[in-house]
Amino acid sequence: MARERIISGSAGGNDEERFNESLRPERIVDCVGQERIVEQLLIAMKAAEQRAEPLEHVLQSGPPGLGKTTLAHVIAREMGAILRITSGPAISKPGDLMHWLTEMKRGDVLFIDEVHRLSRTVEEFLYAAMEDFRVDFTIDSGISGRTVNIALQRFTLIGATTRTGLLTAAMRDRFGLQFHFEFYSVEELTEIVRRSARKLKVKADDGALGLIASRSRGTPRVANRLLKRTRDYAQVRGDGTLSRKTVEQACEILQIDALGLDELDRSLLRSLIQTYNGGPAGIEALAATLGQERDTLEDVVEPYLLQIGFVIRTRQGRCATKAACDHLGLPFAGPKAPPEEQGSLFDED
Ligand code: ADP
């Protein structure tokens, strides 16, 4: 059986989902980090409450595992609303959305994960629901078909996406609040792991918590997973208590290095440096060489490598930096593109 990748983007299976849920902060005051988002949200929620109106629609973007679903739960709870959760790929036609839309009471929250994967037809159908809280819905097809205009309760749509560049401008503009999630600092992750350890009743010293945090790629989901794996290791090979040493030993088994990179990260870098002579290489070519989905590389692997300056995006493709070569102990082939030709961190191709 393929081993679960500790940094994988998805929330994993049911067990993993339950584990995530047990560690999720419930109130906004329990959320660590993302201070700018929290601040804007507190103001928007307070203003909505004073006007006795539902919260505006919210668009959340950022790599997986940074807390987008968590924040949707928190918003619903803070607004005293019911949260309904679905995802872009689960909605293939307007009819799939109808029961969600008609079920909602005033102020309820509909969370659509991977909102960039909605079809154009569904997206256009949503526009009227988001703006006017009414939809034109076609009942039956052919000559007996007719369209009815249905009024909806005022609800809040929260859309989450790993990449805003994949959303149409028309869709983006319909979200009054737009939040981009950043990677967490080691201090923030240490606090998250400390709280998780407390909830899981795991004994861990400061050294262990700090080391887990520094090897978690700025991502709470990875930090919680690493805590879980280290707890297993300490239980089976030690006395159940987490120290710096147990975390180091667990990371060695999991092949997670000092920067939190795993074998897939290193394979991507090695491929870029050795097969493509440092780049530039197109994402499709890299995906084919590594036998991985392009989306996995773009959504899960690459953002952190860009963040720590190991990979840069240029108009011609991805290039490895000297820092990446130094980390892997490989020779650097020289700079590949002038800075003005480099794309921004979260550019789309
Ligand atoms: P996303 O929806 O962005 O993929 P999630 O909301 O599922 O990410 O977050 C993954 C896990 O990380 C959650 O189960 C939660 O335990 C933890 N987490 C996320 N954000 C925070 C935060 N701000 N504070 C504490 N824990 C967090």
Boltz pocket constraint, residues with backbone or C-beta under 6 A from the ligand:
constraints:
  - pocket:
      binder: B
      contacts: [[A, 9], [A, 11], [A, 19], [A, 20], [A, 21], [A, 23], [A, 24], [A, 25], [A, 30], [A, 31], [A, 32], [A, 33], [A, 34], [A, 62], [A, 63], [A, 64], [A, 65], [A, 66], [A, 67], [A, 68], [A, 69], [A, 70], [A, 71], [A, 192], [A, 220], [A, 221], [A, 224]]
      max_distance: 6.0
